[in-house]
């Protein structure tokens, strides 16, 4: 029998590269809402490696995104960009929405930062859950193009891709355009059907950003006017308690135990904290930028005040309060008044400068 000779077969470089080709990787902006979950799932079903990215500002966080990735089975990157975001909110190039929400510039900033991370970590493209026409002002074709222009990053929007111009991402074959979707408008029936198909649980679409909330937006707008150089740690205070301004002094009176606990966590060097000694009631914090040494607050560690039985807080002339002593007495009065059991009685407050 003739001896069988072994042969080595050399594959052309093209086929070798095909076999060795890395898996396509997508970085998907994930708010945790249904649309961003479906955008991620659409890409996952194409065999694309998807990683979620969620941004944390003073006005929204990543809690919903954490719940979403548990259902999607993917990794989540959480990026704190409070400082950059607040600076953008102070003067957004594209203006505000109905409240104090600069949606176009906000999306552009997130996409810009995501693009930078994608480049550093070897992702092939950025995708979002934006739906054409869902928000008339920030998700029309012109607005979507503006977001990309500001960010300097091309974006794939899987839920509406078939209604938008084909991206370079699709042309290069990184995704199969035929497997993308054609969802548009404010109706969400198609999304609900897909959510049922994938057995997704998801939050209500409302309430994602505090800047769209009328009450908080008004608080933030007032702070930006009085403290134009405010920092994230200043803006965080506005989430809790009753807010009062006298000159450039911010006074926060806790509404309940949760507020009190949160305010204690947020106090910083120079803040003045007021605590009732003998009565259950609110914690008060004064952040004072008008005076540098706070001499009177350093000299007094306790304050006794008679709280009236009746008081119309709205009639207090806050703009007439000028001195440290007047601020001291005002905070004491408000703290005692909002401790309902202290009304008509003398109270004792402990005062501490952090």
C-alpha positions in Angstrom: 0.0 0.0 0.0 1.3 3.4 -0.9 2.3 5.6 2.0 -0.2 8.4 2.5 1.6 11.7 2.6 0.4 14.5 4.8 -0.1 17.9 3.3 -0.1 21.4 5.0 -2.8 23.7 3.6 -2.1 27.4 3.9 -5.2 29.5 4.0 -5.1 32.9 2.3 -4.7 35.8 4.7 -8.3 36.9 4.0 -9.8 33.7 5.3 -7.4 33.7 8.3 -8.6 37.1 9.2 -12.2 36.1 8.8 -11.7 33.3 11.3 -9.9 35.5 13.7 -12.2 38.5 13.4 -13.2 39.9 16.8 -16.8 40.1 17.9 -18.5 43.5 17.3 -18.8 45.5 20.5 -21.4 48.2 21.2 -21.6 50.6 24.0 -25.3 51.4 24.6 -26.5 54.4 26.5 -28.8 52.8 29.1 -31.2 54.9 31.1 -33.0 51.8 32.3 -36.2 52.7 30.6 -38.0 50.4 28.1 -36.6 52.0 24.9 -32.9 51.7 25.9 -33.5 48.1 27.1 -35.1 47.3 23.7 -32.2 49.0 21.8 -29.7 46.9 23.7 -31.7 43.7 23.2 -32.0 44.3 19.4 -28.2 44.4 19.2 -27.7 41.4 21.5 -30.0 39.3 19.2 -27.5 40.0 16.4 -24.7 38.4 18.4 -23.2 41.8 19.2 -21.4 42.1 22.5 -23.3 44.9 24.3 -22.2 46.9 27.3 -24.5 49.4 28.9 -23.3 52.9 30.0 -25.3 55.0 32.4 -24.5 58.6 33.6 -25.0 60.0 37.0 -25.7 63.7 37.4 -27.3 65.9 40.1 -30.6 65.3 38.4 -30.7 61.6 37.4 -28.9 58.4 38.4 -28.2 54.9 37.4 -30.6 52.9 39.6 -33.0 52.0 36.8 -30.1 51.0 34.6 -28.8 48.6 37.2 -32.2 46.9 37.2 -32.2 46.8 33.4 -28.8 45.1 33.0 -29.9 42.4 35.4 -32.7 41.5 32.9 -30.4 41.9 29.9 -27.5 40.0 31.3 -24.9 42.6 30.4 -22.2 44.7 32.1 -23.0 48.3 33.1 -20.5 51.2 33.2 -21.6 54.0 35.6 -20.0 57.4 34.9 -20.4 60.3 37.4 -20.3 63.5 35.4 -22.1 65.8 37.9 -19.6 68.6 37.5 -19.5 68.6 33.6 -23.2 68.2 33.5 -24.0 71.1 35.8 -21.7 73.4 33.9 -23.6 72.5 30.8 -27.0 73.1 32.5 -25.9 76.6 33.5 -25.7 77.7 29.8 -26.8 75.1 27.3 -26.0 75.9 23.7 -29.3 74.6 22.4 -31.4 76.1 25.2 -33.9 74.5 27.5 -37.1 72.4 27.1 -40.4 73.1 28.8 -38.7 73.4 32.2 -35.0 73.6 32.9 -34.2 70.5 30.9 -31.4 71.0 28.2 -32.2 67.6 26.5 -30.3 68.1 23.3 -27.1 69.3 25.0 -27.5 66.7 27.7 -27.7 63.8 25.2 -24.8 65.3 23.2 -22.6 65.5 26.4 -23.3 61.8 27.3 -22.7 60.6 23.7 -19.4 62.6 23.6 -18.2 61.1 26.8 -19.4 57.6 25.7 -17.6 58.0 22.4 -14.4 58.8 24.2 -14.7 55.7 26.4 -15.6 53.6 23.3 -12.4 54.7 21.6 -10.3 54.0 24.6 -11.8 50.6 25.3 -12.2 49.3 21.8 -15.9 49.5 21.2 -17.0 49.6 17.6 -19.9 52.0 18.0 -22.3 53.9 20.2 -26.1 53.2 20.3 -29.0 54.8 22.1 -32.7 54.0 22.7 -33.9 57.2 21.1 -37.1 56.9 19.1 -37.8 59.3 16.2 -40.6 61.7 17.0 -41.2 60.4 20.5 -40.2 63.8 21.9 -41.1 66.5 19.3 -38.5 69.0 20.3 -35.5 66.7 21.1 -36.0 63.6 19.0 -36.9 64.9 15.6 -34.5 64.4 12.7 -32.9 67.8 13.0 -32.4 67.5 16.8 -30.9 64.0 16.4 -28.4 65.3 13.8 -27.6 68.2 16.0 -26.8 65.9 18.9 -24.3 64.0 16.8 -22.7 67.2 15.5 -22.2 68.6 19.0 -20.9 65.2 20.3 -18.7 64.6 17.3 -19.8 60.9 17.4 -22.0 58.9 15.0 -24.8 57.1 16.8 -26.9 54.1 15.9 -30.5 54.3 17.0 -31.7 50.6 16.6 -35.4 51.3 17.3 -35.8 53.9 14.5 -32.9 53.0 12.2 -35.0 52.0 9.3 -36.6 55.5 9.3 -33.2 57.3 9.4 -30.4 57.7 7.0 -28.1 54.7 6.9 -25.2 55.1 9.2 -21.5 54.3 8.5 -22.0 51.6 11.2 -24.5 49.9 9.1 -22.7 50.4 5.8 -19.6 48.7 7.2 -21.6 45.7 8.2 -21.1 46.1 12.0 -24.9 45.5 12.3 -27.5 44.0 10.0 -29.7 46.9 9.0 -32.5 44.5 8.0 -32.8 43.4 11.7 -33.2 46.9 13.0 -36.6 48.5 13.7 -38.8 51.3 12.3 -40.5 52.6 15.5 -41.6 56.3 15.6 -43.9 58.7 17.3 -45.2 59.0 20.8 -47.3 55.8 20.8 -45.6 52.9 22.6 -47.7 49.9 21.4 -44.8 48.4 19.5 -42.5 48.8 22.5 -45.1 47.2 24.8 -45.4 44.2 22.5 -41.6 43.7 22.4 -41.5 44.0 26.2 -44.0 41.3 26.5 -42.0 39.1 24.0 -38.9 39.5 26.1 -40.7 39.4 29.4 -39.2 42.7 30.5 -40.3 44.7 33.5 -39.6 48.4 33.2 -40.3 51.7 35.0 -42.8 54.4 34.0 -41.3 56.7 31.3 -42.0 59.7 33.5 -39.8 61.2 36.2 -36.4 60.3 34.8 -34.8 63.8 35.2 -35.5 66.2 38.0 -35.0 69.1 35.6 -38.4 68.3 34.0 -40.1 68.4 37.4 -41.7 71.9 37.8 -41.0 72.2 41.5 -37.4 71.1 41.4 -36.8 73.1 38.2 -37.9 76.3 39.9 -35.6 75.6 42.8 -32.7 74.9 40.5 -33.4 78.0 38.5 -33.5 80.2 41.6 -30.1 78.7 42.8 -28.5 79.4 39.4 -29.7 83.0 39.7 -28.4 83.5 43.2 -25.4 81.3 43.1 -24.3 81.3 39.4 -21.0 79.5 40.5 -22.9 76.8 42.4 -21.3 73.3 42.5 -23.0 69.9 42.5 -22.9 69.7 46.3 -25.0 72.8 46.4 -27.5 71.6 43.9 -27.9 68.3 45.8 -29.4 70.1 48.8 -32.4 71.2 46.7 -33.7 67.6 46.6 -34.7 67.7 50.3 -36.7 69.7 52.7 -38.3 73.2 52.6 -36.2 75.8 50.9 -35.8 79.4 51.9 -33.4 82.1 50.5 -32.4 85.3 52.3 -29.8 87.2 50.3 -27.2 84.6 49.3 -28.0 82.4 52.2 -29.7 79.1 51.6 -31.8 77.6 54.4 -33.2 74.0 54.3 -35.6 72.7 56.8 -36.1 69.0 56.8 -39.7 67.7 56.3 -39.2 64.3 57.9 -36.6 61.8 59.2 -35.5 60.9 55.7 -34.8 64.5 54.8 -33.0 65.0 58.1 -30.7 62.0 57.4 -30.0 63.1 53.9 -29.2 66.7 54.9 -26.7 65.4 57.5 -24.9 63.5 54.8 -24.8 66.5 52.5 -23.5 69.1 54.9 -20.0 70.4 54.2 -17.3 72.6 55.8 -18.8 76.0 56.7 -22.4 74.9 56.9 -24.4 75.7 60.1 -26.6 72.9 61.5 -29.5 73.4 63.8 -30.9 70.6 65.9 -33.8 70.8 68.4 -32.8 69.6 71.8 -36.0 68.6 73.6 -38.6 68.3 70.8 -38.8 65.9 67.9 -38.6 67.9 64.7 -36.7 69.0 61.6 -33.0 69.4 61.1 -32.1 72.7 59.6 -29.0 73.6 57.5 -27.8 77.1 56.6 -25.3 77.4 53.8 -24.0 81.0 54.1 -21.9 82.5 51.4 -22.4 86.2 52.4 -20.2 86.2 55.5 -16.7 84.8 55.7 -16.1 84.3 59.5 -19.6 83.5 60.8 -18.5 85.0 64.1 -21.9 85.0 65.8 -22.4 81.3 64.9 -19.0 80.5 66.4 -19.8 82.3 69.6 -23.3 80.7 70.2 -23.6 76.9 70.6 -27.2 77.0 71.8 -30.2 79.2 71.1 -33.4 79.6 73.1 -36.5 81.0 71.3 -40.2 81.4 71.9 -42.1 79.9 69.0 -45.5 81.6 68.3 -48.7 79.6 68.2 -49.6 81.2 64.9 -47.3 82.2 62.0 -47.8 82.9 58.3 -44.4 81.9 56.9 -45.2 83.5 53.6 -45.4 86.9 55.2 -41.8 86.7 56.6 -39.8 89.4 54.7 -36.8 87.3 53.8 -35.3 90.1 51.7 -35.0 92.3 54.7 -32.9 89.9 56.7 -29.3 91.1 56.4 -27.2 90.3 59.5 -25.8 87.1 60.9 -27.9 87.5 64.0 -31.1 87.9 61.9 -30.2 84.8 60.0 -29.6 82.9 63.2 -33.0 83.9 64.6 -34.8 83.2 61.3 -33.4 79.6 61.1 -34.3 79.1 64.7 -37.9 80.3 64.2 -38.4 78.2 61.1 -37.0 75.1 62.8 -39.2 75.5 65.8 -42.3 76.4 63.7 -42.1 73.2 61.6 -41.8 71.1 64.8 -45.5 71.3 65.4 -45.3 70.3 69.0 -43.0 73.3 69.7 -45.6 75.9 68.6 -46.4 78.2 71.5 -43.5 77.0 73.5 -39.9 77.9 74.2 -37.4 75.7 72.4 -33.7 75.1 72.7 -31.6 74.6 69.6 -28.1 73.2 69.4 -26.0 75.0 66.7 -22.9 73.6 65.1 -20.6 74.9 62.4 -19.2 72.0 60.3 
